[in-house]
């Protein structure tokens, strides 16, 4: 009873403790998921013009896309593709809704008629589109709905009501989009004045004399550029220096690659395979002798059992051999070895099996008998594999009994070669079926036989063989060069020791002591690739994690490579680039501006010849300069200079002009006026067509730029 009283007395305390524990749990979870505090949902990929892109729906579309492309893109690339599709869909739909564009019921029926009028299911007995049959088909699809909806055949497809309505929506969306772009294009036109400018831009020319005082005539060391100069330049060129939020890291690599000891072991293991070896046979309780490379009687089985690369029974020319070994291999006698030698990621030991003189090209004729399912077999081919072989054997028998090859060509399905009497001429490296090629090169002129390939059965007769050269059959043992367990352990230990030392030491100094190269990289939140390492989203996510502070470091395993240890060096905010970052591109431009002023201040003469003489330059000429071509003969691309030339009258000399490569003074020696055209319609039509061709891309770019986009990809799925 006393215990119960104590519990009652302390019940309030217990309730408070439990409440505080629950509160702590909830608050802790909130801080772990900061979006719960900010109101941002983990289920929203992005919000575009007030419309959310749902995470689950987005991920399903990404999965479907990856399945369609068969793994040819990374997950990030797939997500970017779907994001851009969804973004475009919402941006364009917002514009359509604002304009009141939609597809009404009657218009939808017309669109369906256009799309499906060729389908027999929707045609009457006269082959004419019947809207009643279309309506009946759609009604039937509705009736087939249910927990497990059935499908109905349509052409070569099976469709259900959901797939039909999705298709209708796609047709409607395409129609609205086309209407929208047609409206935009209707407002695009070219005036006569614009057509005249286009014409005269090519037709009117000027001849000039000029002098260029190059910027390189003043050494960079004579031009002082301060941080204030760079800051001012950045502010005057804000568009050029606007940047997204970025992270700068440095990293060092620990590659899991074979050591010299590993390579020596691999080479020694290859050499051991030459000799016979004893092996205990548990069944017979005797020691068996296992033949080595020297004594084996079945080379193919030996290679396939002991090599990382299967046996190749083909004769090889010099050009088909490894570049590192071909000269030596071509000189060896039968039974001789070469190696072990390094060839890419393998060490190899090669043995010459046969040496033969083989042609480099052949001329054969053939009859092809395909079977159902063979490569390039048409729908009319019905013979089974066995039936095709029987037919081919019977054709061969007829030829051998005296029937002329030419008289049986009509039995061949290769209509292309039939036009040349069934003949084919090709080199040994041509892309022919390997069985076809082997028979043609490995046998003699006059030989004829049935050869099976993926295309069917061929009756091949060798007519001619030309350019005989040495070919060899090589048996090669290959062992992939891979690090041993000891080496992998050593790499991991070195990485771990570096990471531990970095806790209290200087990252760069530690790397220098270990002869490691420190590699810098700057990336944005949605980037994924690190040069030479490929997609490394884990590194990017870590660097952008709010809990990762400057100076922190972390190791990352890199598939097929090893490890890196990365250090976060800087968090660069969104906005204008820093003076240090911008200086790479700003410095040359600022120097150019300062040099231009220095050169202009030195120019006191007024004639081309005097200016050239005073500045150690030579006068130059440029004939037939057009305002549309900004390349100045002898100087390069100089739009400011060319533009100034067309603002001067004949005989007039310009003031100094700041160009791309120097300061120019020009004199117009002749103005070549162009004759006006009586009619500019053809030019107007061409310009109209050009502008309408690019309007769709330009319009979308403008709409996307104007859209309100809240992009949460990095916080949700990336």
LUMDRENFI-621294 format. One record per atom (N, C-alpha, C): x, y, z. Coordinates in steps of 0.02 Angstrom, whole numbers, plus 50000, padded with zeros to 5 digits. Layout:
XYZ...
END
This chain:
500414994050000500005000050000500435006350000500975005850038501435011550041501745012949972501895007449937502185008149870501695011549823501055009449827500545012549785500465019949799500495021849862500445028849880501015032949850501615029849853502205033349825502125034249749501855029149716501745029649644501255035249628500705035449668500205040749658500515047649667500935048249720501245054649734501705056849678502005051949645502495053649593502215053049523501565051949518501255051049451501345057249408501285063149439501365069349400502065069849371502555067749413503255067949389503345063149330503045057049337503105052149283502795054749218502215057849225501875060549166502315065849132502615070149174503045075449146503655072449111503955067249142504535064049111504365061049044503795057449041503575054348978503435059648926503105065148948502945070548901503575073648872504065074848917504695077748894505055073048846505025066548860505355061648816505035061748746504365061948745504015062148681504175068648644504175074148683504325080748652505025080648622505495077748661506185077348637506235073248573505865067748571505865063348512505615067048450505045070548460504745074248403505195079848379505445083848429505875089448410506515086948377506785081448404507395078648374507275076648302506705073648290506545071548222506455077548177506165082848205506075088948165506745091848144507225091848191507875094648174508255090248125508135083648130508465079248081508165080248012507525082048010507195083347947506975090647946507445095047929507325102247935506735104447894506545100647843505975102547802505335102647842505305098847895504715098847937504625105547972505185108947984505165115548016505015121047966505275120347907505205125647856504555125147818504215119347826503585118647790503665115547721504295114047701504415111147636504265103647639503945101047588503755093947587504265089747550504425084047581504885079347548504545076047489503895076847481503525073647427503465078047366503755084047367503705088647311504395089747280504465087447218505095088147182505225095447165504705098747141504755105847122504055108747118504015115247125503385118747116503475123847060503075123047008503145127246948502485130946937502525137546941501915141646933501345139146978501535137247039501035135047088500835127747081501085124247032500925117147020501485112747046501325107847089501825103447118501985097547072502625095547071502825089247040502915084247096502465079347099502455074547154503035069647149503345068147207503935063847208503795056747184503265053647209503125046647191502975046047116502565050647090502405050647019503035051746978503455056447002504085058046967504535051846965504615048547022505055042647024504805037046980504145036246975503865031146931504035032546858503985038946840504145040946771504895040046756505315041446806506035040446798506175032946788505855028746828505955021546822505745019046753505175021346729504925019246662505405021546608505665027546615506145030246566506785026046565507045024346624507655020346627507555013446596506965010646606506815004146576506795004746500506525010346475506485011246401507175012046370507615015746403508275016946374508775011446391508565006646431508985000746443509635002146480509625006646529510225007846569510775011746535510605015146480511125018946443511255025746475510875027646526510985033946559511025032746634511365037346670511405036846742510735038846773510635037346837510005039146870509915046646871510455050346881510405057746881510205060346812510495057546760510315059646692509585058146678509355052346701508645050546691508195055446728508365057146790507965061846829507965068746797508535070846770508555077346736508105077446675508105071946637507685071546577506945072046596506725068246645506025068346665505845075046696506305077846736506165084446765506045089646711506485089646660506405094546605505755093446568505555087146559504915085746526504325088346567504335086946632503795089246676503785096846681504365099846685504415107146687504115110246625504295107546567504025110246504503275109346501503035103546523502315102146520501925107346562502175108646623501815113346667501865120546642502465122446620502565129246594502105130646535502085125846488501675126846429500925126646447500735122146492500035121646512499795128046546500235131146586500065137446618499915142846566500315142846514500215147746460499575146346422499435139946408498815138246372498205140246413498225138846479497655140546521497555148046525498105151846528498045159146530497725161946467497835158546411497555160846347496875157646333496665152946375496025149646365496025144646308496615141846293496665136946239496475130046265496045126646229495845119846247495565116346186495445109846193495155105846138494445103946158493955106146119493255104546133493075097746104492475095346122492275088546104492275087446029491985092145991491955091245918492655091145888493085095545913493765095845887494135089345904493985086545963494315080345984494125074745937493495074445916493285069245869493645070045803493745076245780494115077445718494845075145724495135076445783495825074345794495885066745794495405063545826495395056145827495305053345757494885056645718494775054445649495435054845610495795060345619496435061245584496935055845606496925054145671497415049445697497255042145681496595040545677496395033545672495975031745611495935036245563495505034845504495745028945463496395027245469496665021645429496555014845463496285014745524496195008445560495545005145537495574998845515494974995345491494414995045544494604995045609494104994745662493625000645660493835006245630493425012245629493175014045559493185009145514492965010345445492335006345430491915009245387491315005445366491495000645310490994997545281491124992545228491444995445166491405002245159491715005545102492405008245118492655006845178493325009245197493335016445219492735019245234492695026345255492625026745331492965031645361492955032445434492235033245459492065029345510491395029445538491445031345612491215037445630491275039945698490875035545747490345032445722489935028145766490335022045789490765019445744491185013745763491715015945814491965021945807492435024645856492095025145924491485028045925491125028845988490975022046020490795017245978490645010546004491265007246034491845008446002492475005646026492655008546095492575015146102492725018446166492235016046220491595015346202491095012946250491265005846273491505001746227491694994946244492284994846292492764999346282493334999746327493105001646398492615006146402492335008046467492035002046502491664997946464491334992046492491834986846517492444987046488492954982146506493344984046568493184990146595493524992346655493334988046715493774988046765493644984346826494274983746866494264979346915494864978446956495444976046914495284971546866495794969146818495534970646747495614976846725495314978846661495574974646602495104972646558495284969046498495484973946443495834971246393496044975446336495684973146274495674977746226495374976146161495894977246107495884973046054496384973846000496244980045958496784983545940496744989245895497364989145852497274987345788497854986445745498284980745772498924982245783499384977245810499464977945886499024981845918499094983245990498484980846028498584980246095498034979146141497974985346184497374988246188497284994446227496724993346277496784996846334496234997046382495995004346388495515005546430495215012246434495725017446458496145015446507496645020246533497145022246479497395017246442497885018846390497565023046334496915021646320496565025646269496495032946291496285033946354496195040846378496865044546382497395040946401498065043946401498265046146331498105041946282498265043646213497855049646190497225049946210496805055646192497095062146221497325061746284497615067546316498245069846279498645065046257499255066846219499075070146153498575067446118498355070346054498095077446065497695078346119497415084946134497965089846151498445087646193498995092146213499405094246153499545089646107499925091246047499545096246003498875095345999498465099845959498465106845988498385107446055498395114046087499075117346077499595113346085500265116046076500365118646005500135114745956500205116845887499815123245873499215123745902498805129845894499175135845924499475134845983499835140246016500425142645973500815137945949501395139945908501185142945842500635140545814500385143645753500185150945764499895152245823499715159145840500345163445846500855160745878501485164445885501795165845817501815160545776502125161245710501745166245666501085166645676500685171245636500875178445650501155179645710501365186445727502085187945708502425183045678503115184145658503145186045584503445191645570503495193745499504125197945490504285199145428504865203145410504635209245371504895215245389504715221345353505165222245292504955226545248505365228045189506035230945210506025235245262506655238245285507135232945310506875227945345507315222545369507595218545310507175217345260507415213745201507945217845164507865224445161508365228645129509025228345167508975228745234509585228345275509945221645264509555216245260509835209745247510195209545180509895212445130510185212545063510825216745061510785222845087511365227245084511925224845130511755220845181512265218045225512755213645188512525210745132512965206645090513205210445028512765214645001512895217744936513345223944940513245228144992513655234144998514315232445031514865234845001515535233445029515945239845033516455239645073516935245245077517635242445073518095246445045518805244945046519135249545096519575246845137519885251045188520635250045192520975255145218521655254645242521625255345317522045251645352522025252245425522705250845456522775253045517523365251345557523105248445622523425243045643523255239945707523855240545754523735243445813524245243545866524035238145916524355232345914524115226645954524205227746029523765224646068523825225046140524465221746165524715216846128525325213446148525935217946143525865223846113526425228546109526575231546178526125230646226526225232946294526255226846340526795226246377526875220446421526355220646477526105214646497525625214246551525895217246616526555216546626526855219046688526795226546695526675230146640526615237446642525915239746658525445234846664524745236646677524555234146746524395238846790524195237046858523435236046861523225230546890522515229046899522395227646972521985231747004521845230947075521215226847086521095224847149520485221347167519875225747154519955232247165519405236947152519225237047078519745236547035519615236246962519195230146945519385224446976519025218146962518315218546988518235221347048517555222047077517115226347033517395231947009517015236346966516825232946901517295228946874517155225446811516605220246821516615216846879516095211846894515405215246896515365220946930514725224546937514475227046870514935228946826514745231346759514565225746711514725219546732514575213746689514235208246731513705210246767513385205746814513135199246782512845199646723512575193646691513115188446679513705190946663514265186446648514525182946711514445186246769514745183546830514245181346882513605180446862513115177646907513225170046912513215167546972513335160346982512835157547032512705150847025512295147347074512715145747135512375143447187512735141247247513185135347228513805135547252514295130347234514685128247296515015122547289515475120047340516145118647307516675120447344517345118947320517645113647366517875108247337518225103147376518905101747345519335098847385519955095947358519945088547379520275084447341520285077347358520925074047334521085068547367521655064347346521395057347331521735053847288521505047247265521935041647294521605036147310521945030047331521695024447285522085023147233521865018447182522005011247203521515007047191521594999947203521854996847138522514997247129522824994547069523384989747088523524985247043524014980047056524704983047069525044980347119525724982447134526214978647088526854980647091527354977047051527394969747074527324968747140527334961847166526744957847139526164961047132525574957647103525714955747030526014960346993526154959046922526664953446915527174953546957527684948146955527364941446970526894941247018526554934947036526134932446977525784937046943525364935146886525794932146830526364935446816526804932846764527094926046783527274925246846527544918746869527004913346863526384914946880525844910046875525724907946803525794912546756525714910746685526264905946664526874907246685527434902946665527374895946696527084895646756526984889046789526524884646748526054887746712525564883846673525884880246613526504882046596526834878646540526994871346557527164870146619527404863446639526834859046665526934852346658526464847646688526484848446764525914846946796525914847446869525574841346899525824839046955525514833246989524894835547027524384831247028523774832947065523484826547095523344826747159523084820847194522364819447173522254813047154521584810947134521284807047191520774810047223520474807047283520124800447266519854800047205519484793947186519944787947179520494789047141520954783547128521494782847181521534787747225522054787947276522744787847246522804790947187523444791447153523574798747135524204800047120524384806747096524364806847020523924810846992523874811546919524334817046894524524816546832524924821746800524464825846755524394832246771523964836746732524394840046679524234838946614524654841846561524674849446565525274852246551525354859446548525294861946476525434868346468525384871446402525864868046352526444865746378526944862546334526684856046303526314852146343526154845346321525424844046307524994848746319524284847446309524124845646237523654841046229523444839046162522784842346142522474845646189521844849146175521944856446196522204860346149522384867346163521764871346183521214870346147520614874446160520364873446231520304867046253520074865646321520554868446373521204867846359521704870346406521654877946415521594881546359521534888846363520894890846399520344887746380519694889546410519674888146485520064883146507520064881346578520524885746619521024888846587521544892346624521624899746608521234902246560521324909146537520704913446550520814919946561520254924646569519954926646502520274924646447520004925846380519954919146344519384917746316519264911246283519704910446221519784904146201520204902446144519904904946079520324907546036520114909945969520444905445918520034901445883520314896445837520444899345767520364905845758520444908845692521174910145676521324910345610521974912645588521984920345589522514923145614522564930445622523124933345581522994939045549523514942745515523854947445565524394950545544524774954845589524334960445618523894963345576523484968945598522974966945651522844960345658522354957945706522664955945773523324956345777523684954545838523784960545883523914959445948524044965145993524644969145968524584975745969525104980145942525774978945978525744977346043526364976446081526724969946065526384965346031526684958746020526704956545948526364960045903526274957445835526934956345798527414960845804528044960145766528414953845787528424952445852528764946545878528384940145860527724940245870527314934245857527364932045784527374936745738527394935045666528044931745645528564932345687529224929445670529344922645703528904920645748529024914545786528854908245745529184902745763529044896245733528474892845772528184887845741527654884045774527924880945838527544881645893527744878945958528124883846001528334889545971528714894546009528234898946051528514901646105528134905946151528364913146146527904917546166528094924546179527724926846241528104929646288527804932346348528104929346410527814931146467527214935346475527334942646454526834945546423526874952546402526224956046422526264962546432525684966546452525304968746390524654967446390524214969846336523584972646368523564979246376522994982446409522954980346482522394977546502522294975646572522454968246584522824965146538522994958046545523744957046537524004951846570524654948946553524494942746512524894941846458524754936246412525374932146398525254925646387525774921046365525504917646302525834918946245525584916546181526024911046152525704906146120526054900546089525804899846017526274899245970526094898545900525874891345887525264890545861524984883845848525074881845775524934886445730524984884945658525174891345621525574890445568525744896045524525504894045454525174898745421524884897145356524874903345312524924902245246524854907745198524114908145179523804913745193523094914745179522984921045138522444921045098522304926945057522044932745100522144938845074521874944745107521174946445081521004943745022520324944844995520114938744954519454937844950519194932044913518594934144870518464930044821517864930844780517494924144782516884924244807516494918044813515804919244783515444913744772514734914444755514344909844800513724911844814513344907844862512594907944847512264903044875511534902644875511324902344948510864906744968510644907045038509954904045046509904899345093509254896345111509114898345183508674903145196508534905445265508034900845299507974901745365507464898245403507074903445444506494901645466506074906245505506434908445568506504915045577506844917645636507574919345623507834917845563508524919445547508594927045537509204929545544509344936645534509124938645463508764944245460508524947145396508024942745360507784937445391507284933145358506624936845355506304936745296505674940145286505094936145316504504939345321503924935945350503684929945309503894929645245503684924145202504114917845212504644918245252505084912545263504764908045316504634901845298504274897245343504674890945360505234889645325505624883545337505904883645408505904877745439506244876945503506994876445491507384876545544508114875845538508294869245504507964863945524508114857345495507914857045422507334859945405507094859945336507564863945291507814869645317508284873745278508924869945263509164866045312509774862045303509654856645251509084853445252508934848245202508914851245132508604857145125508574860545060509264862245036509694865045081510364866945062510774860845040510704855445077511074849245058510854846644990510214847244975509974844744910510224849144853510284855744865510554860244813511294858544801511664857344855512374855544848512444849044809512014844344823512034837944787511914838844713511444843244695511304844544624511904847644590512234852344624512824855644594513384850544583513484846244633514014841344628513864836044575513214835144559513034830144509513024833144439513174839744433513244842644366512804848544351512314849944393511884855844381512304862144391512224867044345512614873144350512374877444409512864880244442512724884644500512234890144481512354893044422511944898744399511214896844390511094890544372510404888344359509994887644424510344887844481509994886944545509954893344586510194898944557510204905244594509504907544615508994905444577508314907644594508094904844661508454899744687508284896844752508594900844810509004905844793509344909844844508914915744865508914917244931508534923044955508944929444955509604928844938510034934844935509964938044867509454942144859509314945144794509844950144772510204953144821510724958044804511294954644768511564949144797512114945744764511874942144701511234940244698510974936944638511044941344577511014947944587511084952544531511794952344503512264949644542512954948944520513144941544515512664937544490512764930344482512924926844548512674929644604512784926644669513474927844698513874932044665514574932944685514644938444738515124937244784515314942044836516064942444839516344948544839517064949444846517174953444909517604951044954517714954645018518394953045046518634957445090519284956645124519194952845189519754950545217519714946445278519444950345338519494957145336519244961045393518544963845380518214961345328517524963645313517044961045366516484964545373515984962545424515534957145399515804951345386515404945645363515274940845422514784936345413514664931145463515304927145472515524925945535516174922745546516234915845513515694911845513515724905245482515814905845406515474910745376515534912045304516254913945287516514918545328517194921045316517714915445325517634911345378518124906045392518164901145334517594899045307517594894345251517924897445190517784903745176518034907045116518784907945116519084909145176519794910545180520204904245198519924899645235520314893945260520334888045211519924888245159519914882845111520224885045044520164880844993520504882144930520014884044875520294887144822519894888944764519584882544735518934882844720518584877144693518194873244745518364874144810518004870644863517294873244867516824868744880516114870544886515804866444941515384869644983515074865945038514494870145066514124866845112513574870245148513854873045213513724879445226513974882745286513384886145321513294884745385512754887745423512974894145458512544899445454512664905745490511994907945521512014913745553511394916345583510884918345530511104918845466510654920845412510314914845379510574908845393510304902845363510864898245341510724894145289511234889645262511454892245194512124892545185512414895045123512744889245086512634888845021513034884444979513564888944949514194888244972514734892844953515234889344908515414892744854515944890344809516484895744806517114893844820517674898644819517914899244747517864905444720518054906644650518774909244643518984913544691519644916644684519894918844753520544918244763520874920744824521484924744803521564930744834522094935344811522514937744870523124940044853523594943244901523724938844961524084933344950524224928745005524764931645051524654931145116525124933445167525114928545225525624929345269525684924945326525124926245376524814920845399524314921245453524494915945504524354917445567524534912645620523924911145664523934905045691523434903245741523804903245808523554907345855523904908545918523474906145976523774902446021523444900646084523724905246138523284908946170523524913946219523194913046287523614912146337523394912246407523384919546430522824921746456522764928646478522544928846551522884932946590522714933646661522614941046675522014942846696521854949946709522284952646766522544958646754522974961746805522524964946858522504961846916522084964246971522484964347035522324968947080522694969247144522524963347188523024961047225522914955447272522554958047334522324953347376522004955347439522484959347483523124957447481523624961147520523684968347496523674969247430523714975947402523104980047419522504976947414521894980447431521894982647504522134978247547522184979847618522674985547629523224985547593523724990747600523444997547577523064997547522522765003747498522275006547549521875002047578521385004247629521745007047690522285003747711522655006147769522965013047757523235013947697523535020447680523005025947680522415024347652521875029147652521655030847723521585025747765521365026747834521865030947873522515029447864523035033147900523035040547878522935041647814522915048547789522325052247820521745048847822521145051947849521235053547923521555049147961521665050348032522155056148041522685056248002523185061548007522895068347989522415068347942522115074747920521715078147975521545074348026521145077248082521525082948115522175081948125522575087048160523105090248115523155087848053523685090448009523425094547952523885096847910523715100847851523605096047792523005096447762522805091847708523325091847652523505097847628523965098347571524665095847589524895097547649525565095447670525595087847678525075084947707525055077647714525065074147646524695077047598524685074147531525375074547498525715080247508526375081147479526875076147508526825074947574527275070147606527185063147576526565061447558526415054747532526415054547456526635059947426526675060547352525995059447320525475062147352524795061847325524635068547293524275068247237524085074347201523425076947229523415083147251522805086347276522435089347217521815086847205521425089147148520835093347171520775099447144520205103647163519615102847115519015104047140518435104047096517895108247128517525111947086516955116047109516335113347074515795112247111515185109747080514565112947111514015112347073513365114847096512975109147127512415110847158512045106047198511765100247158511625101447094511325096147053511835092747006512475094447014512995091146974513095084046999513405079946958513525073046978514215070446960514545073246909515165070346885515785073746914516275069646929516945071946947517405069346892517815073646861518245071446806518645065246824518645060446779518975053946782518645049146831518195051546875517875047146923517145045746906516855049546859516165048446839515665051046889515085047946890514535050246933514685048947007514705054347046514855053747118514385058247157513735056647153513235060747187513335060847263513605055347291513715055047363514175060647386514695062047346515165067347363514815074147362514405075247309514045081547302513555082447359513185077147375512695077647430513035079347496513595076047509513965077347571514195084647574514455087147519514705094047518514155099147529513545097547506512985102247513512565101047575512725095747612512355094447674512465100147723511915102547753511965108247798512425106847857512495100547875512925098847932513655098447916513845098647851514545098247831514855105247833515355106247875515665112747883516315113147842516515119347828517155120347793517725117347833518165113947799518725110747832518615103447848517975101247845517835094147859518055089847800518195083547813518415078947761518075072247772518075068147719517735061747722518005057247667518035050647680518245046047627517635043247591517715041947527517175039147486517455033347445517135027447448517325022047403517095023547332517525022447284517365023747214517375017047177516795015047150516735008547118517235007747061517595002147062518065000547009518685004847010518795008547064519355013247067519745012647132519385013347188519715013347253519365018047301519735023147325519455027947372519695034947355519315039847378519565046647381519435049247452519865053847473519725057547535519625064747513519025067347527518845074047504518805078747564518985085047551518945090247602518545096047575518055098447614517655104147594518065110547607518235114047553518655119947559518255126347566517705126847528517335133147529516605132047510516165136047540515455136247521515345142947486515225142547422515155148547382514415150047372514175155747397513465157247394513235159247324512575158947314512285161247251512385168847246512505171247187512595178447177513155179847128513515185247140514075187047096514695183247117515095181447068515715177847080516185182047123516585178747163517075182347203517625185247159517985190147186518525193347148519045188147128519205183647174519715178547159519495173947102518865171647104518615167147053518545170746985518325177046989518195180646926518835183046893519375183546931519985186446904520255182646844520115176146840520375172046784520135174946717519495176646713519235179446650519225187046649519175190146708519135197446711519805200846698520335197946725521005201046718521185202646645521135197746599521325199346529520905204946499520255205046516519825210246488519985217146517520125217446582520305223846613520975226346586521455221746580522095223646550522005226446480521555223146444521435225346375521165232546374520695233946419520405240646423520935245846441521365244146489521885248746511522405249746456522585244246421523065244846366522775249046310522125248246297521805252146243521865259646258521755261546321521815268646339522525271046332523015266846353523725268746347523915269746273523655265246230523815265846158523485272046129522845273146147522495279146120522855285546140523105285646202523445291746226524085293046188524385287646161525015288446124524915290646052524305289646026524175291245955524035298745948524515302045916524445309345905524375311045831524655306745788524615307945716523905306845691523765309245631523085308645604523045304245542523615302645510523585298545450523785291345466523535286745425523685279645435524435278445434524765281445385525485280245377525885282745437525715288745461526095291545517525965287645581525335285645592525185281745652525555275145651525565271845592525915265545586526665266345599526955271745571527675272945580527845274345653527445278445686527575280345755527515274445804527125269245784527005263545829527335257045805527795257745756528165251945733527735246745698527205248945665526755244445629526755245945555526435241745516526365242745444525635243745426525485248245380524795249145357524565242845321523935241145328523645235345294523025237445256522805233045210522195234445172521715228545177521085230145170520565224945168520045227145117519925222845067519465224545013518805220945021518275224044995517605221144993517365218745061517465222945112517225221345179516465222145181516115217245210515385217745217515215218245291514645221445306514465222445376514225216045409514035211045368513805204645397514385199945413514965201145383515555197045396516055201245436516105199745501516505203945545517245201845547517445197345503518155195445499518525200345455519035203445483519435208445447520075205145422520185205445357520755202245326521405204545360521805199645383522435201145415522395202445489521785202745517521715204345588521275199445626520795196245593520345191645626519655194745637519285191945684518595194245697518625200845735518375206145705518385212945735517735216545720517185214845755516535217845741516515225445750516845228045802516845235245814517175239045756517715236345730518085239645676517685239445611517405233545595517005232845534516385237345538516065237545595515475241845604515645249145594516225251245622516435258245615516565260045542516825255245503516985256545433516365258545393515785255645411515175257245375514845263645400515145266745451514885273145474515295279045448515795277445406516225282745379516095283845305516175290045284516135291745213516795290145179516775289545113517385288045075517895293545086518535291545099519065296345108519155298645180518715296745225518735298945295519135293945337519535296645383519925292445429519595292645498519565286945529519225286445594519655288745652519345289545709519705290345772519925283345795520355282745844520565276145868519965271945891519955265545872519405260945888519695255245929519385253945987519605248246029519315241745999519765237545975519545231245945519685225345990519625219245963519735213246002520475211946014520895213545964521605211845969522055218045973521765223845968522175229945971521755236045959522085241745955521755248145939521865249445864521335251245829521355252145757521205259445738521505261545684521295267645649521195265545577520615267245549520455265045481520295270945436520425269845372520255274845321519855271245266519255273845251518845270845198519095273545131519385269045091519655271145026519135270944971518625266644980518105266144928517475263144957516905266144940516255263444958515945260444896515795253944897515505250544839514755249644851514375254644827513655254444839513335248744799512795246144825512435240644792511815243444758511625240344703511025242344667510405239844704509925244244714509315242244748508925237244706508575232744740508165227844705507475230644693507155228244640506465230444626505975227144675506175221144699505715217344741506115213444794505895213944857506245210544912505845204744941505345202544903504895197344928505265190844945505715188744902506065182344914506485182644978506795188444991507185189245052506725189245112506155192645106505675192845161505425185845177505285181945125505035175045135505565170745170506195171645149506735167745180506815169445254506815175945269506885178045338506295175745381505695176145351505105173645387505175166345405505395162345356505475155145367506005153845421506555157445418507095156445466506855158145537506495163545544506255165745610505735160845638505295158445594504775153845617505065147045637505635145245606505955138845622506245138745693506445144745717506775144945783506305147445837505685149245818505245152645866505045148145924504945141445911504715137145965505215136846022505855135946005506365135746057506425142346094506395147846057506455154446088505875155846135505275154046114504675155346154504725151546220504905145046216504935141246278505475143846325506045145746298506575148646340506325154746378505935158946343505665164946375505155163146429504725158346414504215156246463504535153046525505045148946514505385145746570505735150946614506045155946582506385161146620505895165246662505285166146636504785170146671504395166146723504455159446721504065155246766504325155746838503875154546885504065154246956504225146946973504865145646983505085138646993505435137947060505185133447100505505131647163505765124447156506405123847147506715117347130506965114047194506655108347213506855104747273507195098147258507425097247197507695090647177508255088247223508715092847239509295090747279509095088447349508505090847374508285089147442507825083047442507595080947384507095075547383507345069147352507565069347289507735063047256508465062647232508815068247228509495067947198510015066147251
END
